């Protein structure tokens, strides 16, 4: 577990690290295999605005005893995150935004990248959460299907708006009201994740690929198409192409979309279902077109000008990775201060410039443009209104639905 204590660093040194970071970013894709495996499901709330009045808490199945916040006595917090999901200096010895946070607040951050898979990570912390014990973590970052589960079980602490003025004011409208946490009473997004269509224009013979119908039915793409091993992404994009809304999906809708995918598998139109490993085959042209995560494409385009992306007219799927304070965490207020810190515009811009996923912070464009004008104009990082209007979410599933849907999808992909 890494601990950053930048008390000896001057403001000038911190600024130099920041300039170094943004002039020479390393890897921009923060997960090497799968964003989440097994029941790796993705959901994002609708685009409704946040009411200024009271927000009703999400429905919760249980609630353990209140924890004792030791933030005032202990100026520290423990933060668990995914790999390559925060800014780091070129020499990989410093994390500039974390160090600047400590310099400002005196709160030392024990930062560890111990989340490789949602299911695996939940398995680590579930016994302690179920027993009403401290997990040793004050802040965690999990994909929204798991965030929904943790909140439903009563294993996340309700956040104090008084400690989150920037987060409350700057959260972008499309992230404000997920159906699993209305008004963001328990969570705030770290990043947004867009599922779009990617294609190698050289491999397609110069043709544009901008619909799921093309992926599933165009004979010129046969055997060179990939879909994602994430159920909500692949089924959700297929539902949209069929004119169905994933936010209101029924069992019949799900089965119809799965049947359409099955036909493409049987005809060998779909080559395989992938995690992040589609990137190498797409770059080489072995895969001509596929469903892809937008954050991956920015780096791919830097390395290969033949890589293109398209937003289908039917829309695209969106999701979030989210910050939560687990039940019984010892430093809730410190964690809230860190959440709020990353919703300040300069800090949000630095994070977005490094990881290149959708920034959930409204008004960050000018700050990002000062770092890199091209990134600020990239709608994969800062969706414009037209793109945001095309975003869709897979509705929250009950435990029974989740089990049934994942089992059916697992059979389709051979999992």
C-alpha positions as CSV (number, residue, x, y, z in Angstrom):
1,X,0.0,0.0,0.0
2,X,1.5,3.3,-1.1
3,X,1.6,6.3,1.2
4,X,2.2,9.8,-0.1
5,X,3.7,12.4,2.2
6,X,4.6,15.4,0.1
7,X,5.3,17.7,3.0
8,X,8.8,18.3,1.6
9,X,7.6,19.2,-1.9
10,X,7.3,22.8,-2.8
11,X,4.4,24.2,-4.8
12,X,6.9,24.7,-7.7
13,X,7.9,21.1,-7.5
14,X,4.3,20.0,-7.6
15,X,3.7,22.2,-10.6
16,X,6.7,20.8,-12.4
17,X,5.5,17.3,-11.8
18,X,2.1,18.3,-13.2
19,X,3.7,19.8,-16.4
20,X,5.8,16.6,-16.8
21,X,2.8,14.4,-16.3
22,X,0.6,16.1,-18.9
23,X,3.4,16.5,-21.5
24,X,4.3,12.9,-21.5
25,X,1.4,10.7,-20.3
26,X,2.1,7.0,-20.1
27,X,-0.5,4.4,-20.7
28,X,-3.9,5.8,-20.9
29,X,-5.8,2.6,-20.5
30,X,-6.1,1.8,-16.9
31,X,-7.1,-1.9,-17.0
32,X,-5.1,-4.6,-18.8
33,X,-7.6,-7.4,-19.2
34,X,-11.3,-6.9,-18.3
35,X,-12.9,-3.9,-16.8
36,X,-14.9,-6.4,-14.8
37,X,-15.5,-10.1,-15.2
38,X,-18.1,-12.6,-14.3
39,X,-21.1,-10.5,-13.3
40,X,-19.4,-7.3,-14.6
41,X,-22.5,-5.3,-15.3
42,X,-22.8,-1.7,-16.0
43,X,-25.6,0.8,-15.3
44,X,-25.8,4.6,-15.4
45,X,-28.7,6.8,-14.3
46,X,-30.8,8.9,-16.6
47,X,-30.2,12.5,-17.6
48,X,-32.6,14.1,-15.2
49,X,-31.4,17.0,-13.2
50,X,-30.8,17.0,-9.5
51,X,-33.5,18.6,-7.4
52,X,-32.5,21.4,-5.1
53,X,-34.7,20.0,-2.4
54,X,-34.2,16.8,-0.4
55,X,-33.3,13.6,-2.2
56,X,-34.9,10.4,-1.0
57,X,-32.3,7.7,-0.2
58,X,-32.0,4.6,-2.3
59,X,-33.9,1.6,-1.1
60,X,-31.6,-0.5,1.2
61,X,-32.0,-4.0,2.4
62,X,-30.0,-3.6,5.6
63,X,-28.0,-1.1,7.7
64,X,-25.4,-1.8,10.2
65,X,-24.6,0.3,13.2
66,X,-23.2,3.8,12.5
67,X,-19.4,4.0,12.4
68,X,-17.3,6.4,14.4
69,X,-15.6,8.9,12.2
70,X,-12.0,9.5,13.4
71,X,-11.1,12.0,10.7
72,X,-10.5,14.8,13.1
73,X,-8.1,12.8,15.2
74,X,-6.4,10.8,12.4
75,X,-5.4,12.8,9.3
76,X,-5.3,9.9,6.9
77,X,-7.5,7.9,4.6
78,X,-7.2,4.6,2.7
79,X,-8.2,4.7,-1.0
80,X,-8.6,1.5,-3.1
81,X,-8.7,2.0,-6.9
82,X,-8.2,0.2,-10.2
83,X,-4.8,0.1,-11.9
84,X,-3.7,3.0,-14.0
85,X,-6.7,5.0,-13.0
86,X,-5.1,8.1,-11.5
87,X,-2.4,10.5,-12.6
88,X,1.3,9.6,-12.1
89,X,4.5,11.3,-12.9
90,X,6.7,10.1,-15.8
91,X,9.2,8.5,-13.4
92,X,6.3,6.7,-11.7
93,X,7.4,8.0,-8.3
94,X,4.7,10.6,-7.6
95,X,1.0,11.0,-7.9
96,X,0.7,14.8,-8.3
97,X,-2.9,15.3,-7.5
98,X,-2.8,13.1,-4.4
99,X,0.3,14.8,-3.2
100,X,-1.2,18.3,-3.8
101,X,-4.3,17.2,-1.8
102,X,-2.1,16.1,1.2
103,X,-0.1,19.4,1.0
104,X,-3.3,21.4,1.2
105,X,-5.2,19.4,3.8
106,X,-2.6,17.6,5.8
107,X,-4.5,14.3,5.1
108,X,-2.1,11.5,4.1
109,X,-3.6,9.1,1.5
110,X,-2.8,5.5,1.6
111,X,-3.4,4.7,-2.0
112,X,-3.5,1.2,-3.4
113,X,-4.5,-0.2,-6.8
114,X,-5.9,-3.5,-5.5
115,X,-9.1,-3.6,-7.6
116,X,-8.6,-5.8,-10.7
117,X,-12.1,-7.2,-11.0
118,X,-15.4,-6.1,-9.4
119,X,-16.4,-9.6,-8.4
120,X,-13.0,-10.5,-7.0
121,X,-12.9,-7.2,-5.0
122,X,-16.4,-7.7,-3.6
123,X,-15.3,-11.1,-2.5
124,X,-12.5,-9.5,-0.5
125,X,-14.6,-7.0,1.4
126,X,-18.0,-8.8,1.6
127,X,-17.2,-10.9,4.8
128,X,-16.2,-7.7,6.7
129,X,-19.1,-5.7,5.4
130,X,-21.6,-8.5,6.2
131,X,-20.1,-8.7,9.8
132,X,-20.4,-5.0,10.4
133,X,-16.6,-4.6,10.4
134,X,-14.2,-2.0,9.0
135,X,-12.8,-3.2,5.7
136,X,-9.6,-1.1,6.2
137,X,-10.7,1.1,3.3
138,X,-12.2,4.6,3.6
139,X,-12.9,5.0,-0.1
140,X,-13.4,2.5,-2.9
141,X,-14.0,2.8,-6.7
142,X,-16.4,0.2,-8.1
143,X,-18.5,-0.1,-11.3
144,X,-22.1,1.0,-10.9
145,X,-23.7,-2.4,-10.8
146,X,-21.6,-3.3,-7.7
147,X,-22.1,0.2,-6.2
148,X,-25.8,-0.4,-6.5
149,X,-25.5,-3.8,-4.7
150,X,-23.4,-2.4,-1.9
151,X,-25.9,0.5,-1.4
152,X,-28.9,-1.8,-1.5
153,X,-27.3,-4.0,1.1
154,X,-26.8,-1.0,3.4
155,X,-23.0,-1.3,3.2
156,X,-22.2,2.2,2.1
157,X,-22.3,5.3,4.3
158,X,-24.5,8.2,3.3
159,X,-22.4,11.2,2.2
160,X,-22.6,14.6,3.9
161,X,-23.4,17.3,1.4
162,X,-21.7,19.9,3.6
163,X,-18.3,18.3,2.8
164,X,-19.0,18.1,-1.0
165,X,-19.7,21.6,-2.2
166,X,-17.8,21.2,-5.5
167,X,-19.1,17.7,-6.2
168,X,-22.7,18.9,-5.6
169,X,-22.2,21.9,-7.8
170,X,-20.1,20.5,-10.6
171,X,-21.5,17.0,-11.2
172,X,-22.5,16.9,-14.8
173,X,-26.3,16.6,-15.4
174,X,-26.2,13.1,-17.1
175,X,-24.7,11.6,-14.0
176,X,-26.9,13.0,-11.3
177,X,-29.8,10.6,-10.9
178,X,-28.9,6.9,-11.4
179,X,-31.9,4.8,-10.5
180,X,-29.8,2.9,-7.9
181,X,-28.7,6.1,-6.1
182,X,-31.1,9.0,-6.8
183,X,-29.4,12.3,-6.2
184,X,-26.1,10.6,-5.5
185,X,-26.8,10.3,-1.8
186,X,-24.1,7.5,-1.4
187,X,-21.8,7.8,-4.4
188,X,-20.1,10.1,-6.8
189,X,-18.7,9.0,-10.2
190,X,-14.9,8.8,-10.7
191,X,-15.3,8.5,-14.5
192,X,-17.9,7.7,-17.1
193,X,-17.5,4.9,-19.6
194,X,-19.0,5.0,-23.1
195,X,-19.5,1.9,-25.2
196,X,-19.3,2.8,-28.9
197,X,-18.4,1.2,-32.3
198,X,-14.8,1.1,-33.3
199,X,-13.4,0.1,-36.7
200,X,-10.2,-0.1,-38.6
201,X,-10.8,1.8,-41.8
202,X,-8.0,0.0,-43.6
203,X,-9.5,-3.4,-42.7
204,X,-13.0,-2.3,-43.8
205,X,-11.8,-1.1,-47.1
206,X,-12.5,2.5,-46.3
207,X,-16.1,1.8,-45.3
208,X,-17.6,3.4,-42.2
209,X,-19.2,1.1,-39.6
210,X,-21.7,2.9,-37.5
211,X,-24.4,0.5,-36.5
212,X,-24.9,-2.7,-34.7
213,X,-26.9,-4.0,-37.7
214,X,-23.7,-3.7,-39.7
215,X,-21.7,-5.6,-37.1
216,X,-24.3,-8.4,-37.0
217,X,-25.4,-8.6,-40.6
218,X,-22.8,-7.2,-43.1
219,X,-21.3,-10.2,-44.9
220,X,-18.2,-8.1,-45.7
221,X,-17.4,-8.1,-42.0
222,X,-18.0,-11.9,-41.4
223,X,-15.6,-13.4,-39.0
224,X,-13.9,-10.0,-38.2
225,X,-16.4,-8.7,-35.7
226,X,-16.0,-8.6,-31.9
227,X,-18.6,-7.9,-29.1
228,X,-17.8,-7.3,-25.5
229,X,-17.9,-9.9,-22.7
230,X,-19.8,-7.4,-20.6
231,X,-23.4,-8.4,-20.7
232,X,-24.9,-5.0,-20.4
233,X,-22.7,-3.5,-23.1
234,X,-23.3,-6.1,-25.7
235,X,-27.0,-6.8,-25.0
236,X,-27.6,-3.1,-24.4
237,X,-26.2,-2.0,-27.7
238,X,-28.2,-4.7,-29.5
239,X,-31.4,-3.6,-27.7
240,X,-30.8,0.0,-28.9
241,X,-30.3,-1.2,-32.4
242,X,-33.7,-3.0,-32.1
243,X,-35.4,0.1,-31.0
244,X,-35.7,-1.1,-27.4
245,X,-34.7,1.0,-24.3
246,X,-32.2,-0.8,-22.0
247,X,-33.6,1.3,-19.2
248,X,-36.9,-0.5,-19.4
249,X,-35.7,-3.9,-20.6
250,X,-38.1,-6.8,-20.1
251,X,-37.3,-10.5,-20.1
252,X,-38.8,-10.8,-23.6
253,X,-36.6,-7.9,-24.8
254,X,-33.5,-9.5,-23.3
255,X,-34.3,-12.9,-24.9
256,X,-34.9,-11.3,-28.3
257,X,-31.6,-9.4,-28.2
258,X,-29.8,-12.5,-27.0
259,X,-31.4,-14.5,-29.9
260,X,-30.1,-12.0,-32.4
261,X,-26.6,-12.2,-31.0
262,X,-26.9,-16.0,-31.0
263,X,-27.7,-16.0,-34.7
264,X,-24.6,-14.0,-35.5
265,X,-22.5,-16.4,-33.4
266,X,-24.0,-19.4,-35.3
267,X,-23.3,-17.8,-38.7
268,X,-19.7,-17.0,-37.5
269,X,-20.3,-13.3,-38.1
270,X,-19.0,-12.6,-34.6
271,X,-15.4,-13.8,-34.2
272,X,-15.4,-13.6,-30.4
273,X,-16.4,-11.8,-27.2
274,X,-13.6,-9.8,-25.6
275,X,-12.4,-7.7,-22.8
276,X,-9.8,-5.0,-23.4
277,X,-7.9,-7.5,-25.6
278,X,-9.8,-6.4,-28.6
279,X,-7.4,-3.5,-28.9
280,X,-4.5,-5.4,-30.4
281,X,-6.6,-7.3,-33.0
282,X,-8.3,-4.1,-34.0
283,X,-5.0,-2.3,-34.5
284,X,-3.7,-5.1,-36.6
285,X,-6.9,-5.4,-38.6
286,X,-7.6,-8.9,-37.6
287,X,-10.8,-7.5,-36.2
288,X,-12.3,-5.0,-38.6
289,X,-15.0,-3.6,-36.4
290,X,-16.2,-4.1,-32.8
291,X,-17.9,-2.7,-29.7
292,X,-15.3,-0.8,-27.8
293,X,-14.8,1.3,-24.7
294,X,-14.2,4.9,-25.6
295,X,-11.3,5.4,-23.2
296,X,-9.3,2.8,-25.1
297,X,-9.8,4.4,-28.4
298,X,-8.1,7.7,-27.7
299,X,-4.7,5.9,-27.1
300,X,-5.3,3.6,-30.1
301,X,-5.9,6.5,-32.4
302,X,-2.6,8.1,-31.2
303,X,-0.7,4.9,-32.3
304,X,-2.8,4.0,-35.4
305,X,-4.5,6.6,-37.6
306,X,-6.7,3.9,-39.1
307,X,-8.7,3.5,-35.9
308,X,-12.0,5.3,-36.1
309,X,-15.1,5.3,-33.8
310,X,-18.8,5.9,-34.4
311,X,-21.8,6.7,-32.3
312,X,-24.8,4.8,-33.7
313,X,-27.9,6.8,-34.5
314,X,-29.7,4.4,-32.2
315,X,-27.6,5.5,-29.3
316,X,-24.8,4.1,-27.1
317,X,-24.4,2.6,-23.7
318,X,-22.9,4.5,-20.8
319,X,-21.8,3.5,-17.3
320,X,-19.7,4.8,-14.4
321,X,-17.1,3.8,-11.9
322,X,-18.0,5.3,-8.6
323,X,-16.6,6.4,-5.3
324,X,-18.2,5.0,-2.1
325,X,-17.4,5.1,1.6
326,X,-17.8,1.6,3.0
327,X,-19.8,1.0,6.2
328,X,-17.7,1.3,9.3
329,X,-14.9,3.2,7.5
330,X,-12.9,5.2,10.1
331,X,-12.3,8.3,8.1
332,X,-15.5,9.3,6.3
333,X,-15.0,13.0,6.4
334,X,-11.5,12.7,5.0
335,X,-12.8,10.6,2.2
336,X,-15.5,13.1,1.4
337,X,-12.9,15.8,1.2
338,X,-11.0,13.8,-1.3
339,X,-14.1,13.2,-3.4
340,X,-14.8,16.9,-3.4
341,X,-11.2,17.7,-4.3
342,X,-11.5,15.8,-7.5
343,X,-14.6,17.8,-8.4
344,X,-12.6,21.0,-8.4
345,X,-12.1,22.0,-12.0
346,X,-8.2,22.0,-12.1
347,X,-7.9,18.6,-10.4
348,X,-10.7,17.1,-12.5
349,X,-8.9,18.3,-15.7
350,X,-5.6,16.7,-14.6
351,X,-7.3,13.4,-13.9
352,X,-9.1,13.4,-17.2
353,X,-6.0,14.4,-19.1
354,X,-4.3,11.3,-17.8
355,X,-6.9,8.5,-17.9
356,X,-8.9,9.8,-20.9
357,X,-12.3,8.4,-19.8
358,X,-15.5,10.5,-19.7
359,X,-15.0,13.3,-17.1
360,X,-18.1,13.6,-14.9
361,X,-17.3,17.2,-13.9
362,X,-19.2,19.9,-15.6
363,X,-17.4,23.1,-16.7
364,X,-14.0,21.5,-16.9
365,X,-13.4,22.2,-20.6
366,X,-11.3,25.3,-20.3
367,X,-9.0,23.7,-17.7
368,X,-8.6,20.7,-19.9
369,X,-7.9,22.8,-22.9
370,X,-5.1,24.5,-21.0
371,X,-3.5,21.1,-20.6
372,X,-4.3,19.7,-24.1
373,X,-6.7,21.4,-26.5
374,X,-7.2,18.2,-28.5
375,X,-8.4,16.3,-25.4
376,X,-10.8,19.2,-24.5
377,X,-12.4,18.9,-28.0
378,X,-12.7,15.1,-27.8
379,X,-16.3,14.1,-27.2
380,X,-15.2,10.7,-25.8
381,X,-13.9,12.7,-22.8
382,X,-16.3,15.6,-22.7
383,X,-19.5,14.6,-24.5
384,X,-21.3,17.5,-26.1
385,X,-25.1,17.8,-25.7
386,X,-25.8,15.8,-28.9
387,X,-23.7,12.9,-27.7
388,X,-25.0,13.0,-24.2
389,X,-28.5,12.9,-25.5
390,X,-27.7,9.6,-27.2
391,X,-26.5,7.9,-24.0
392,X,-28.5,5.1,-22.5
393,X,-28.4,3.0,-19.4
394,X,-29.2,-0.6,-18.6
395,X,-31.7,-0.5,-15.8
396,X,-30.9,-1.9,-12.4
397,X,-31.6,-5.6,-12.1
398,X,-33.0,-7.5,-9.1
399,X,-30.7,-10.2,-7.8
400,X,-32.8,-12.8,-9.5
401,X,-32.8,-11.0,-12.8
402,X,-29.0,-10.5,-12.6
403,X,-28.4,-14.2,-12.0
404,X,-30.7,-15.2,-14.8
405,X,-29.5,-12.7,-17.4
406,X,-25.8,-13.4,-16.7
407,X,-26.3,-17.1,-16.9
408,X,-28.0,-16.8,-20.3
409,X,-25.3,-14.5,-21.6
410,X,-22.6,-16.7,-20.2
411,X,-23.9,-19.6,-22.3
412,X,-23.9,-17.4,-25.4
413,X,-20.3,-16.3,-25.0
414,X,-19.1,-19.7,-23.7
415,X,-18.1,-18.4,-20.3
